[in-house]
Amino acid sequence: MPPEFSLREPYFRIALAGSDKGFPTLLDISNFLYDFNLLYEITRLATDPRYNDFRFSQYVFYRNGRPLELGDRLHVEKLSQGSPMMVVAVLTITGGAVGAVWGIVLVLEKIINAPLNRRKLKAEVEKLERENQDASSRHIGENLENPEEVRRVLRIREAESYYENVGGRLQRSSVKVKEVEIEVIEPRKLRNSQ
């Protein structure tokens, strides 16, 4: 069982900045946050081998329809409804997290109509993999940075329609994503730089 989120382990930081147009309704904000989390959780359940027994159905849209363990869920580092809205989510880096992050990247690239810095993210993950002696047990690399591979896994796991549904909802959302930054945070570096 994975531990709860810890700042002592390397983790992904996903920062989303919204557009600063007007005052969105609380419903618009809550739907956006729900769909963003849902996109991550569907992709995580599909790409993380530890959840291979999970069967996708319409219940995936229910609040408790996704049996992720606490340590595998997105955690909030920062949430501000200012101008612009800012959401910073974090998750511990494990092999299962990598595929989910690439699934998020694919949808966010469509939403903001700009390629995210995949090369930098891939290099950070590969560097982390080299630094960890037990990388084989963590399965960090599994070639899921390739969009076709992510889609293939989603199809095999019968999750593609749910993934596409949520991705479409995010694209149509009145809360627009203006900027996205995904980075790998290594706590050792944080302690050394302070």
C-alpha positions in Angstrom: 0.0 0.0 0.0 1.5 3.4 -1.0 2.1 5.9 1.8 0.2 9.1 2.1 1.6 12.0 0.2 5.0 13.1 1.7 7.3 16.0 0.9 10.2 13.7 1.6 9.9 11.8 -1.7 10.2 13.2 -5.2 6.8 14.4 -6.5 5.1 16.0 -9.5 3.8 19.5 -9.2 1.1 20.4 -11.7 0.3 24.2 -11.8 -2.7 25.4 -13.7 -3.4 29.1 -14.2 -6.9 30.1 -15.4 -7.9 33.0 -17.5 -8.8 36.1 -15.7 -12.1 36.9 -17.4 -14.9 38.0 -15.1 -16.3 36.1 -12.1 -17.0 32.4 -12.8 -19.8 30.8 -10.8 -19.0 28.5 -7.9 -20.6 25.7 -9.9 -18.2 26.4 -12.8 -15.2 26.3 -10.5 -16.3 23.2 -8.7 -17.1 21.4 -12.0 -13.6 22.3 -13.4 -11.8 21.0 -10.3 -13.9 17.9 -10.3 -13.3 17.2 -14.0 -9.5 17.9 -13.6 -9.3 15.4 -10.7 -11.5 12.9 -12.6 -9.3 13.1 -15.7 -6.3 12.3 -13.5 -8.0 9.4 -11.6 -9.4 7.7 -14.7 -6.0 7.9 -16.3 -4.3 6.6 -13.2 -6.7 3.7 -12.8 -6.0 2.8 -16.5 -2.3 3.2 -16.6 -1.2 2.0 -13.1 -0.7 -1.8 -13.1 -1.7 -1.9 -9.5 -5.2 -1.2 -10.5 -5.5 -3.7 -13.3 -8.4 -5.4 -11.5 -10.5 -2.2 -11.7 -13.3 -2.4 -14.3 -14.5 0.8 -15.9 -18.2 1.6 -15.9 -20.5 4.6 -15.6 -19.8 4.4 -11.8 -16.4 6.0 -12.5 -18.3 9.3 -12.6 -19.6 8.9 -9.1 -17.9 10.6 -6.2 -16.7 7.3 -4.7 -16.5 5.3 -7.9 -12.7 5.3 -8.2 -10.9 3.2 -5.6 -7.6 5.0 -5.6 -5.5 4.7 -2.4 -4.9 7.9 -0.5 -1.2 8.1 -1.6 -2.2 7.8 -5.2 -4.6 10.8 -5.2 -3.9 14.3 -6.2 -3.2 16.6 -3.3 -3.6 20.4 -3.2 -0.6 22.5 -2.6 -2.3 25.8 -3.5 -5.8 26.9 -4.6 -6.6 30.5 -5.2 -9.7 32.0 -6.8 -8.1 35.3 -7.6 -7.5 36.9 -10.9 -6.3 34.5 -12.4 -7.4 31.3 -10.7 -4.5 29.1 -9.7 -4.5 25.4 -8.8 -1.3 23.6 -7.8 -1.7 19.9 -7.4 1.0 17.5 -6.3 1.4 13.7 -6.4 4.1 11.3 -5.3 6.1 9.9 -8.2 5.6 6.2 -8.8 5.4 4.3 -12.0 1.7 4.5 -12.0 1.8 8.3 -11.6 3.8 8.8 -14.8 1.2 7.4 -17.1 -1.5 9.5 -15.4 0.6 12.7 -15.8 1.1 12.0 -19.5 -2.6 11.5 -19.9 -3.2 14.9 -18.3 -0.6 16.4 -20.6 -2.4 15.1 -23.7 -5.7 16.8 -22.7 -4.2 20.0 -21.5 -2.2 20.5 -24.7 -5.6 20.5 -26.6 -7.2 22.9 -24.1 -4.4 25.5 -24.2 -3.6 24.8 -27.9 0.1 24.8 -27.2 2.6 22.0 -26.6 3.7 21.7 -23.1 7.4 21.2 -22.4 7.4 17.4 -22.8 11.1 17.2 -23.4 11.9 18.9 -20.1 9.4 16.7 -18.2 10.7 13.5 -19.8 14.3 14.5 -19.0 13.4 15.1 -15.3 11.7 11.8 -15.0 14.6 10.0 -16.7 17.1 11.7 -14.4 15.1 10.7 -11.4 15.0 7.1 -12.6 18.8 7.1 -13.0 19.2 8.5 -9.5 17.1 5.7 -7.9 18.9 2.4 -7.6 15.6 0.5 -7.3 14.0 2.1 -10.5 13.1 -1.4 -11.8 10.7 -1.9 -8.9 9.2 1.6 -9.3 8.5 1.1 -13.1 9.0 4.9 -13.7 9.8 4.6 -17.4 7.2 2.4 -19.1 7.1 4.5 -22.4 3.9 6.2 -21.4 5.1 9.6 -22.5 4.2 8.5 -26.0 0.6 9.7 -26.7 -0.1 6.6 -28.8 1.0 4.4 -26.0 -1.2 6.2 -23.4 -4.2 5.9 -25.8 -3.4 2.2 -26.4 -3.5 1.5 -22.7 -6.7 3.5 -22.3 -8.3 1.4 -25.1 -7.1 -1.9 -23.7 -8.4 -1.0 -20.2 -11.8 0.1 -21.8 -11.3 3.6 -20.3 -10.9 5.6 -23.5 -14.5 6.8 -23.7 -14.5 8.0 -20.1 -11.2 9.8 -20.6 -12.4 11.4 -23.8 -15.7 12.4 -22.1 -13.9 14.2 -19.3 -11.4 15.7 -21.6 -14.2 17.2 -23.7 -15.9 18.6 -20.6 -12.6 20.3 -19.6 -12.3 21.8 -23.2 -15.9 23.1 -23.0 -15.6 24.4 -19.4 -16.2 28.1 -18.9 -13.1 28.1 -16.7 -10.3 28.3 -19.2 -6.7 27.1 -18.6 -4.3 29.7 -19.7 -1.0 28.3 -18.5 0.2 24.9 -17.3 3.5 23.9 -15.7 4.4 20.4 -14.7 7.6 19.8 -12.9 9.4 17.2 -10.9 10.3 18.3 -7.4 13.1 16.6 -5.6 13.0 17.3 -1.9 16.7 16.9 -1.4 17.3 19.9 -3.7 14.7 21.9 -1.8 16.5 21.3 1.5 19.9 22.1 0.0 18.7 25.3 -1.6 17.2 26.7 1.7 
